[in-house]
Amino acid sequence: MVRTAWKVGCAGIWPGIRAGQDDGEAMLIALLAILGVDLIVIVALAAFVLGRRRWLKRQPGEFAGAIRVSGGDVDGLSPKWKRGSGRWVRDVLVWSRAPLMFRNELVPVDRLLGEHHEHGGGVKRLGSKPVVIEFASGGARIEVAARAEHRGLVTGP
């Protein structure tokens, strides 16, 4: 009785559902209709993320890399390497965290502390010898790793 009432009610919403149709077919059509709405949301989100990533890649001075806090505390950053995209705006490092790159972390940098090549394999997918640049930010130290050819972009202004 309830199933028949559901089919009759759905017949006006989804034209493919008829009151005399098999339960399995009606459920499949209803499920596909619901998933179709979710699929549209997923496609829209994917388009937004890919568009944002493309926009970030076109910004002047953009570089891909990883960032971590090596000493002290910086809001939004952790002691573990986190991949993302960075660029400089005056003396502020604007860091967009991967994979979605929705949020930007703004890190005011006081000075450059040093530079070394990563040997232990702590940073992955940045070439065979990524360069690691250490900066002072307030009372904290942050490290930014990038490909060796992006060294000029990482060191900033």
Secondary structure, 3 states (H helix, E strand, C coil): CHHHHHHHHHHCCCCCCCCCCCHHHHHHHHHHHHHHHHHHHHHHHHHHHHHHHHHHHCCCCCEEEEEEEEECCCCCCCCCCEEEEEEEECCEEEEEECCCCCCEEEEECCEEEEEEECCCCCCCCCCCCCEEEEEEECCEEEEEEECHHHHHHHHCC
